[in-house]
Amino acid sequence: MSNNTNKDIKYWREKLTDEEFRVLRLKETEIPYTGKYLDKKEEGIYHCAGCGNPLFDSNTKFDSGCGWPSFFAAKKEKIDIKQDSSLGMIRDEILCSKCGGHLGHIFNDGPEPTGKRYCVNSISLKFEE
């Protein structure tokens, strides 16, 4: 991880809302079907809510039916993947490559052309048209 914005806990508590802090820094998960970007269809770019790093183009977003915004591709070198063995299972966690913020998880059940599903917490994102 090349996170040149890996600040201390005090910095993040002051910068982020309580909910953003719990998800981005403590790796919690927002309740499914409640995220503000789940049904968003406008064209634009999804950025990390912690540091502004551009992560996903809207044209890679799809409705996976899982309850969180899903994308089949991320912007090159903007996401780090780390094995996550929490909750008694092995998954691949996705993190912002710039600040190390927790975004969600990646699965191999997405659509073509990648076959990937980046399952992302809305609270981890900021959208710009």
C-alpha positions, -999 to +999 in steps of 0.1 A: +000+000+000+014+033-010-007+053+014+010+086+017-021+099+035-019+074+064-026+098+092-031+091+128-065+082+144-069+118+158-066+132+122-092+108+108-117+114+138-116+151+131-118+148+093-145+121+089-180+119+101-186+092+127-201+068+101-173+074+076-147+068+104-163+035+114-163+022+079-131+037+064-109+034+094-124+007+116-135-015+087-172-018+096-199-023+070-229-001+063-263-017+065-272-032+030-297-013+008-292+019+028-262+035+010-268+068-009-251+056-041-268+022-044-292+033-071-273+063-085-272+062-123-256+096-132-223+097-151-192+107-131-164+094-109-166+078-075-137+090-052-125+079-018-144+098+009-113+099+030-087+114+007-104+121-027-085+094-047-105+086-079-115+050-076-144+040-100-159+053-132-197+053-132-198+033-165-183+003-145-212+004-120-239-023-122-268-036-101-256-068-084-286-071-061-262-075-031-273-042-013-241-022-019-229-003-049-210-027-072-184-021-099-168-045-124-135-025-126-115+000-106-092+027-119-057+014-124-035+014-093-061+032-072-072+001-052-051-023-030-063-058-022-056-075+011-067-109+024-094-105+051-101-134+074-126-117+097-161-131+102-147-167+099-142-166+062-115-156+037-123-127+015-103-101-005-107-066+011-104-035-011-086-005+002-079+030-011-043+029-024-037+065-013-050+065+023-056+029+031-093+034+038-116+004+038-139+004+008-154-031+009-146-065-008-140-079-042-156-111-055-152-132-086-189-132-095-192-100-115-202-094-152-179-094-182-155-081-192-137-086-158-158-111-139-151-091-108-176-075-084-161-046-063-187-045-035-183-010-019-198+008+010-215+040-002-202+059+029-166+052+016-173+071-016-179+107-028-194+111-062-185+139-087-202+145-120 
